[in-house]
Amino acid sequence: MSILSFKLDDLRNINWKDFFKRLYTKALDEEEILGIAAQVAFYFAFALFPLLLFLISIFGFDIGFRRRFKTGDVLLSAAGDDRFGV
């Protein structure tokens, strides 16, 4: 299976119907583009969910840190005050 199984002179003497017929044959039958597209979509879906889990967990850490910093727990625990049990 070569990339170009035709010559330049063949393209000059071809009509639109034959061109699209060759394009369809090459793209869908020989190269299996639909199978490759399904593989890419499958692996994208499996890569997307771990990414979302990671981002949600980072977002949760950020929310918790901001809440503690806003109430002053971080500053009090750094000063040695243990009345909040931190």
Backbone as CSV, one residue per row, in Angstrom:
resi,resn,N_x,N_y,N_z,CA_x,CA_y,CA_z,C_x,C_y,C_z
1,MET,0.853,-1.172,0.000,0.000,0.000,0.000,0.898,1.234,0.000
2,SER,0.926,1.912,-1.074,1.720,3.129,-1.154,0.829,4.340,-0.930
3,ILE,1.471,5.424,-0.619,0.704,6.636,-0.355,0.070,7.156,-1.635
4,LEU,0.858,7.215,-2.682,0.330,7.668,-3.966,0.354,6.495,-4.936
5,SER,-0.789,5.907,-5.175,-0.868,4.772,-6.091,-1.287,5.221,-7.493
6,PHE,-1.052,6.469,-7.808,-1.393,7.000,-9.116,-0.333,8.014,-9.525
7,LYS,-0.381,8.367,-10.784,0.580,9.331,-11.310,-0.103,10.671,-11.530
8,LEU,0.687,11.696,-11.692,0.153,13.042,-11.882,-0.677,13.141,-13.152
9,ASP,-0.278,12.438,-14.190,-1.057,12.470,-15.439,-2.438,11.852,-15.264
10,ASP,-2.544,10.894,-14.338,-3.862,10.301,-14.078,-4.821,11.331,-13.486
11,LEU,-4.306,12.237,-12.672,-5.158,13.252,-12.051,-5.594,14.323,-13.042
12,ARG,-4.788,14.597,-14.006,-5.149,15.633,-14.994,-6.289,15.180,-15.900
13,ASN,-6.400,13.896,-16.113,-7.411,13.378,-17.038,-8.566,12.690,-16.300
14,ILE,-8.919,13.186,-15.137,-9.962,12.540,-14.339,-11.130,13.519,-14.148
15,ASN,-12.329,12.996,-14.117,-13.479,13.865,-13.848,-13.800,13.818,-12.356
16,TRP,-14.753,14.668,-11.952,-15.070,14.809,-10.521,-15.619,13.536,-9.907
17,LYS,-16.434,12.817,-10.656,-17.022,11.591,-10.132,-15.942,10.549,-9.821
18,ASP,-15.033,10.377,-10.751,-13.946,9.417,-10.519,-13.022,9.873,-9.391
19,PHE,-12.812,11.182,-9.299,-11.950,11.707,-8.233,-12.519,11.378,-6.854
20,PHE,-13.812,11.651,-6.653,-14.421,11.373,-5.352,-14.569,9.872,-5.091
21,LYS,-14.736,9.091,-6.151,-14.784,7.643,-5.983,-13.430,7.126,-5.508
22,ARG,-12.350,7.630,-6.103,-11.000,7.232,-5.666,-10.719,7.728,-4.247
23,LEU,-11.156,8.929,-3.959,-10.951,9.479,-2.618,-11.679,8.640,-1.570
24,TYR,-12.903,8.262,-1.850,-13.682,7.421,-0.935,-13.011,6.065,-0.753
25,THR,-12.585,5.475,-1.840,-11.937,4.164,-1.774,-10.644,4.242,-0.984
26,LYS,-9.857,5.259,-1.255,-8.569,5.389,-0.569,-8.763,5.683,0.916
27,ALA,-9.661,6.582,1.240,-9.812,7.013,2.624,-10.501,5.965,3.484
28,LEU,-11.557,5.375,3.008,-12.361,4.495,3.858,-11.999,3.024,3.745
29,ASP,-11.561,2.596,2.594,-11.271,1.171,2.429,-9.800,0.846,2.693
30,GLU,-8.903,1.595,2.098,-7.485,1.265,2.204,-6.859,1.764,3.504
31,GLU,-7.162,2.967,3.903,-6.497,3.570,5.057,-7.239,3.359,6.370
32,GLU,-8.473,2.903,6.337,-9.293,2.644,7.511,-9.376,3.861,8.443
33,ILE,-9.757,4.982,7.875,-9.814,6.235,8.624,-10.859,6.176,9.733
34,LEU,-11.978,5.531,9.497,-13.006,5.461,10.529,-12.540,4.646,11.737
35,GLY,-11.785,3.598,11.500,-11.244,2.805,12.602,-10.232,3.593,13.418
36,ILE,-9.403,4.357,12.747,-8.419,5.180,13.453,-9.119,6.293,14.231
37,ALA,-10.169,6.872,13.651,-10.919,7.917,14.354,-11.593,7.344,15.609
38,ALA,-12.093,6.131,15.531,-12.704,5.499,16.706,-11.655,5.244,17.784
39,GLN,-10.458,4.847,17.399,-9.390,4.623,18.370,-8.997,5.921,19.065
40,VAL,-8.890,6.985,18.302,-8.531,8.276,18.889,-9.612,8.740,19.867
41,ALA,-10.868,8.601,19.501,-11.960,8.999,20.395,-11.978,8.141,21.659
42,PHE,-11.712,6.857,21.525,-11.688,5.942,22.665,-10.589,6.333,23.646
43,TYR,-9.389,6.576,23.144,-8.280,6.943,24.029,-8.456,8.349,24.590
44,PHE,-9.089,9.243,23.859,-9.368,10.587,24.377,-10.326,10.503,25.562
45,ALA,-11.341,9.650,25.454,-12.299,9.507,26.552,-11.613,8.938,27.789
46,PHE,-10.718,7.967,27.599,-10.008,7.414,28.747,-8.992,8.383,29.325
47,ALA,-8.515,9.329,28.550,-7.579,10.328,29.072,-8.320,11.489,29.718
48,LEU,-9.549,11.734,29.310,-10.299,12.881,29.815,-10.758,12.671,31.264
49,PHE,-11.233,11.498,31.608,-11.765,11.275,32.950,-10.695,11.353,34.036
50,PRO,-9.506,10.787,33.868,-8.474,11.003,34.895,-8.059,12.468,35.012
51,LEU,-8.056,13.180,33.902,-7.742,14.606,33.953,-8.785,15.356,34.767
52,LEU,-10.052,15.042,34.567,-11.108,15.702,35.334,-11.013,15.365,36.817
53,LEU,-10.704,14.121,37.156,-10.524,13.751,38.557,-9.363,14.522,39.182
54,PHE,-8.286,14.660,38.450,-7.132,15.407,38.945,-7.486,16.874,39.163
55,LEU,-8.166,17.484,38.203,-8.521,18.898,38.338,-9.502,19.134,39.482
56,ILE,-10.440,18.221,39.663,-11.398,18.365,40.764,-10.694,18.251,42.106
57,SER,-9.743,17.335,42.224,-9.029,17.194,43.494,-8.155,18.418,43.768
58,ILE,-7.503,18.959,42.754,-6.703,20.178,42.941,-7.610,21.339,43.335
59,PHE,-8.774,21.419,42.719,-9.728,22.474,43.040,-10.200,22.337,44.497
60,GLY,-10.396,21.101,44.960,-10.798,20.875,46.342,-9.726,21.295,47.330
61,PHE,-8.467,21.027,47.019,-7.375,21.477,47.886,-7.325,23.000,47.934
62,ASP,-7.534,23.621,46.788,-7.500,25.079,46.725,-8.633,25.688,47.546
63,ILE,-9.826,25.127,47.454,-10.966,25.628,48.223,-10.701,25.476,49.722
64,GLY,-10.204,24.313,50.139,-9.921,24.087,51.553,-8.852,25.022,52.081
65,PHE,-7.823,25.254,51.294,-6.756,26.155,51.732,-7.274,27.588,51.851
66,ARG,-8.063,28.008,50.894,-8.602,29.373,50.961,-9.532,29.547,52.161
67,ARG,-10.329,28.522,52.464,-11.239,28.607,53.602,-10.448,28.698,54.908
68,ARG,-9.403,27.883,55.045,-8.584,27.932,56.254,-7.844,29.256,56.354
69,PHE,-7.356,29.751,55.242,-6.601,31.000,55.270,-7.515,32.181,55.582
70,LYS,-8.763,32.107,55.083,-9.705,33.196,55.318,-10.095,33.286,56.789
71,THR,-10.258,32.150,57.472,-10.647,32.174,58.879,-9.461,32.419,59.798
72,GLY,-8.273,32.369,59.295,-7.094,32.643,60.101,-6.516,31.422,60.767
73,ASP,-7.021,30.238,60.438,-6.504,29.018,61.055,-5.039,28.795,60.718
74,VAL,-4.657,29.136,59.524,-3.272,28.919,59.106,-2.347,29.822,59.901
75,LEU,-2.741,31.060,60.070,-1.892,31.988,60.812,-1.812,31.621,62.282
76,LEU,-2.942,31.187,62.874,-2.932,30.815,64.284,-2.134,29.535,64.526
77,SER,-2.248,28.572,63.609,-1.494,27.338,63.792,-0.005,27.591,63.580
78,ALA,0.360,28.530,62.750,1.765,28.863,62.556,2.327,29.574,63.801
79,ALA,1.454,30.305,64.524,1.898,31.006,65.734,1.894,30.088,66.953
80,GLY,1.386,28.864,66.820,1.391,27.927,67.927,0.096,27.867,68.684
81,ASP,-0.939,28.555,68.234,-2.229,28.531,68.912,-2.986,27.282,68.492
82,ASP,-3.376,26.476,69.450,-4.005,25.190,69.132,-5.463,25.160,69.586
83,ARG,-6.142,26.275,69.635,-7.515,26.238,70.124,-8.501,25.704,69.081
84,PHE,-8.115,25.659,67.805,-8.999,25.102,66.779,-8.686,23.633,66.529
85,GLY,-7.679,23.079,67.170,-7.330,21.687,66.975,-6.628,21.440,65.663
86,VAL,-5.956,22.432,65.162,-5.280,22.298,63.877,-3.909,21.722,64.080
